[in-house]
Every structure is written in C-alpha cells, then in structure tokens.
Amino acid sequence: MMNKLSDLVAGRELLVNLTLRELRSKYKRSVLGWAWSLANPLASMLVFTIVFAVFLKIEPPVGDPSGLHNFALFLLCGLLPWNFFSNSVSSSIGVIIGNAGLVKKVFFPRSLLVFASVGAATTSFLIELAVLGVALFVAGSFVLPWVPVLLVLVVLMVVFVSGVSLIFAAANVYLRDVQHLVGVALQVWFYATPVVYPISLVPEHLQVAGWSVPVRFLYGFNPLVGFVEAIRDAIYDRRFPGFGDFSYLLGVSVVVFLVGFGVFSRLERRMAEEL
C-alpha cells in the first residue's frame, strides 16, 4: 500500500490535469456553465421546502446559539454535503469504464481517475458552500469564524467519499450491476440521513416484536448523519461539533479510505483485461 501511495504522490501532476479535464468537460458547451452547480441544489431546496415546510409543516430547530430559524438554510446545510457525496459516488462509479481506452493503453495509477472525479465534485462543493455562507450572512449569521471548522469537516468528508468511491468504481468494472444497485441504495440512504428533516424526529426507541430497539443510536452509525449534523453545528448553529462525533468521523473516514484504497489496489491488477 505504501508503494501505491508513493505512486499517487508521484502522479500528482497527472491528478491535477485529470481534475481540470473533469471540470472543463462538466459544463462544456453549456450556456449557464458553472451556474448549474448552484441551480440544481437551489431547485431541490425549493421543492423540498414546499413539500416539507409548507405542506408537511416540519419545523427546523432554532440554531443554538445562532438563533437561526429558517427551513431553507437548514435544508441547504444538509443538502449540499449530501449532494457532494451522491454526485461524487455517482460520477466515480463509471469513471474507469468511461476511460477504458486510456486504461488499456497507458500505465498509470487507475485510482487517479477516481480521485480526479472526487476532486471535481469537491470544487463544486466548495463553491456552493461559499454561496451558502453569503446567504447565512445575509440572514444575520456571521459564519466566517467557523470556516476553519467547516474546512476540516470538508477534508474528512473528502477522505470518506474517496474511500467509498474507490470501492464502487473498482467493483463496477467486474460487475456492471453495481452502478444500478448504488443508484437504488443512494435513494434509501438519502432518507436515512437528516437532510430534509431534523434528527429530533428520529425516535429514541421503537418497540419491535416486544423488543425495545435503540433506533436513534443505530441511526447515528450512518456516517452521513455525522457529517450533516457536524456541518450544521458549524455553520447553522455556529458551535463546535461534539468531540465524540468528530472522533467518530475521523476514525470512519480513515478506515473507509484505507479499505477502499486496499480493495481498489487489489482489483486494479486485472482491470485492463476486464475492460
């Protein structure tokens, strides 16, 4: 694994070029260009706000200590990290197959293709967060002192997302059903994450066949729950995430990345033949 990591460091210039290629091709020949990276989450925000805030009357929690009470901003603080995760995994899963010609002709660390895809999604994510920061400031929440905390969380999330993307990208080369299974899983995963609803709506316990199931405790093992809640803590509530929550995110991000990198490295050997 150390040799593989050394190859990645040596190929950093190629990684930059691949990332720039992803960024240039994303909105090529598009009239709005990068504005689409903002239009998509804003459209989702509008739909979810109408459905959940207007029709279902779901009340967002009041920011503590920020005092914010705005469903649209509460939603965006969870929707943007979710979109980053979903878009990264969805774009990375087919990146090896999409570059089959390059993989079969030239030798280079194939994982660079996955990292470039995640890197392009990260750039969009940072732009969206910057716009969200402006919106929070206009709403009366000065988030600038919390930017360093947010950036640390973004780095951890990039590490986690890279690990997940490596696993699915490698598996999809050998079993093309993976991309369809992941599409279904992401839909379920979305509603298993407190994006459009506050975590307070998740019951502490449920009675199942006479057993008391600690639903919220089990729910908290979903890493996306931790990331969404931590990012909301930093920029919606303007407070530090809990030490236990941060430690869990750090641990799970490192473990998932190492597992993902190990799985990808093992499956990388026969990728050219499979393609």
C-alpha positions in Angstrom: 0.0 0.0 0.0 2.9 2.4 0.7 4.2 1.8 -2.8 0.7 2.6 -4.2 0.6 5.8 -2.1 4.0 6.7 -3.4 2.8 6.3 -7.0 0.0 8.6 -6.2 2.3 11.3 -4.9 4.5 10.9 -8.0 1.4 11.2 -10.2 0.1 14.4 -8.6 0.6 16.4 -11.8 -1.4 13.9 -13.7 -4.1 14.1 -11.0 -4.3 17.9 -11.4 -4.6 17.6 -15.2 -7.3 14.9 -14.9 -9.2 17.0 -12.4 -9.1 20.1 -14.7 -10.3 17.9 -17.5 -13.3 16.8 -15.4 -14.0 20.4 -14.5 -13.8 21.6 -18.1 -15.9 18.8 -19.5 -18.6 19.0 -16.9 -20.4 22.1 -18.3 -18.8 22.2 -21.7 -21.0 24.0 -24.3 -23.4 24.9 -21.6 -24.9 28.4 -21.6 -25.1 28.7 -17.8 -21.9 26.8 -17.2 -20.9 26.7 -13.5 -24.2 28.3 -12.6 -25.7 24.9 -13.0 -23.8 23.8 -9.9 -25.9 26.3 -8.0 -29.1 25.9 -9.9 -29.5 22.2 -9.1 -29.3 22.5 -5.3 -31.5 25.6 -5.3 -34.1 23.8 -7.3 -34.0 20.9 -4.9 -34.2 23.3 -2.0 -37.3 24.9 -3.5 -39.1 21.6 -4.0 -38.2 20.2 -0.5 -39.1 23.5 1.2 -42.6 23.5 -0.4 -43.2 19.8 0.4 -41.7 19.6 3.9 -42.1 23.1 5.3 -45.3 24.2 3.6 -47.3 21.0 3.2 -45.9 18.7 5.9 -45.3 21.7 8.3 -41.9 20.4 9.5 -40.3 23.0 11.7 -36.5 23.3 11.6 -34.8 23.6 15.0 -33.7 27.0 16.2 -30.0 27.4 15.8 -28.2 27.2 19.1 -26.7 29.7 19.8 -27.1 31.4 16.3 -30.8 31.8 16.7 -31.5 31.0 13.1 -34.9 29.6 12.3 -35.0 29.2 8.5 -36.0 26.0 6.8 -34.4 26.8 3.5 -31.0 27.5 5.1 -31.4 24.5 7.5 -32.1 22.3 4.4 -29.1 23.6 2.4 -26.7 22.9 5.3 -27.6 19.3 4.9 -28.4 19.1 1.2 -25.0 20.4 0.0 -22.9 17.7 1.8 -25.4 15.1 0.7 -25.2 16.2 -2.9 -21.4 16.2 -2.7 -21.5 12.6 -1.5 -24.1 11.5 -4.0 -22.6 13.2 -7.0 -19.0 12.0 -6.2 -20.1 8.4 -5.9 -22.4 8.5 -9.0 -19.7 10.1 -11.2 -16.8 8.0 -9.9 -18.6 4.6 -10.2 -18.3 4.6 -14.0 -15.1 6.6 -14.4 -12.8 3.5 -15.0 -15.2 2.1 -17.7 -15.6 5.6 -19.2 -11.8 5.8 -19.7 -11.4 2.3 -20.9 -9.3 3.3 -23.8 -6.8 5.2 -21.6 -6.7 2.4 -19.0 -5.9 -0.3 -21.6 -3.2 1.7 -23.5 -1.3 3.7 -20.8 0.0 2.5 -17.4 -0.7 4.9 -14.5 -2.4 4.5 -11.1 -6.0 4.0 -12.1 -7.1 5.4 -8.8 -6.2 8.8 -10.1 -9.3 8.7 -12.2 -11.4 8.3 -9.2 -9.6 11.0 -7.2 -10.0 13.4 -10.2 -13.7 12.8 -10.2 -14.0 13.4 -6.5 -11.7 16.5 -6.8 -14.0 18.0 -9.4 -17.0 17.4 -7.2 -15.1 18.9 -4.3 -14.6 22.1 -6.3 -18.3 22.4 -6.9 -19.0 21.7 -3.2 -16.7 24.5 -2.1 -18.3 27.0 -4.4 -21.8 26.0 -3.2 -20.6 26.3 0.4 -19.2 29.8 -0.3 -22.6 30.9 -1.7 -24.4 29.3 1.3 -22.0 31.3 3.6 -23.1 34.5 1.9 -26.8 33.5 2.3 -26.2 32.8 6.0 -24.5 36.2 6.4 -27.4 38.0 4.7 -29.8 36.1 7.1 -27.8 37.5 10.1 -25.5 34.7 10.8 -21.8 35.6 10.7 -20.1 32.3 9.9 -16.7 33.5 8.9 -15.0 32.4 12.3 -16.4 28.9 11.7 -14.9 28.5 8.2 -11.7 26.6 9.6 -14.0 24.1 11.4 -16.0 23.7 8.2 -12.9 23.1 6.1 -11.7 20.4 8.5 -15.0 18.7 8.1 -14.8 19.0 4.3 -11.4 17.4 4.3 -12.7 14.5 6.4 -15.7 14.1 4.1 -13.4 14.1 1.0 -11.4 11.3 2.6 -14.6 9.3 3.3 -16.1 9.9 -0.1 -12.9 8.9 -1.8 -12.9 5.6 0.0 -16.5 4.8 -0.9 -15.9 5.9 -4.5 -12.8 3.7 -4.8 -14.8 0.6 -3.7 -17.7 1.1 -6.1 -15.6 2.2 -9.0 -13.4 -1.0 -8.8 -16.4 -3.3 -8.2 -18.3 -1.8 -11.2 -15.5 -2.9 -13.5 -16.1 -6.6 -12.6 -19.9 -6.4 -12.1 -21.8 -3.8 -14.0 -24.9 -4.2 -11.9 -23.1 -2.3 -9.1 -24.0 1.1 -10.7 -27.7 0.2 -10.7 -27.6 -1.1 -7.1 -25.8 2.0 -5.9 -28.5 4.2 -7.6 -31.2 2.4 -5.5 -29.1 2.5 -2.4 -28.5 6.2 -2.7 -32.2 6.9 -2.7 -32.7 4.9 0.5 -29.6 6.4 2.0 -30.9 9.9 1.4 -34.0 9.4 3.6 -31.9 7.6 6.2 -29.9 10.9 6.6 -31.3 14.0 8.3 -31.2 16.2 5.2 -34.9 17.3 4.9 -35.9 16.7 8.5 -34.3 17.4 11.9 -32.7 14.4 13.7 -35.1 15.1 16.6 -37.9 13.4 14.6 -36.0 10.1 14.8 -37.4 8.2 17.8 -35.1 7.2 20.6 -36.6 3.7 20.8 -39.1 1.6 18.9 -40.9 -1.5 20.0 -40.3 -4.3 17.6 -41.7 -7.7 18.4 -41.6 -6.9 22.1 -38.0 -5.7 21.9 -37.0 -2.1 22.5 -34.8 -1.1 19.6 -32.5 1.9 20.1 -33.3 3.5 16.8 -31.5 6.8 17.1 -28.4 5.1 18.5 -28.2 2.7 15.5 -29.2 5.6 13.1 -26.1 7.5 14.3 -23.8 4.9 12.8 -24.6 6.2 9.4 -21.5 8.4 8.6 -23.6 10.8 6.6 -25.7 11.6 9.7 -22.5 12.6 11.4 -21.3 14.8 8.6 -24.6 16.5 8.0 -25.1 17.2 11.7 -21.5 18.4 12.2 -21.7 20.8 9.3 -25.0 22.1 10.6 -23.4 22.5 14.0 -20.6 24.6 12.5 -22.5 26.9 10.1 -26.2 26.8 11.1 -25.8 26.7 14.9 -22.3 28.2 15.0 -20.9 25.8 17.6 -18.3 23.1 17.6 -19.4 19.5 16.8 -19.2 17.2 19.8 -15.8 15.6 20.4 -17.2 12.1 20.2 -18.9 12.9 16.9 -15.8 14.4 15.5 -13.7 11.4 16.6 -16.1 9.0 15.0 -16.0 10.9 11.7 -12.2 11.0 11.8 -12.0 7.3 12.5 -14.6 6.2 10.0 -13.1 8.4 7.3 -9.6 7.0 7.7 -10.9 3.4 7.9 -13.2 3.7 4.9 -10.4 5.3 2.8 -7.8 2.6 3.7 -10.3 -0.2 3.0 -11.4 1.5 -0.3 -7.8 2.0 -1.4 -6.9 -1.6 -0.5 -9.8 -3.0 -2.4 -9.1 -0.8 -5.4 -5.4 -1.7 -5.4 -6.2 -5.4 -5.3 -8.8 -5.3 -8.1 -6.7 -2.9 -10.2 -4.4 -5.6 -11.5 -6.9 -7.1 -13.9 -8.9 -4.0 -14.8 -7.4 -3.6 -18.3 -8.3 -7.3 -19.1 -11.8 -6.9 -17.7 -12.4 -3.8 -19.8 
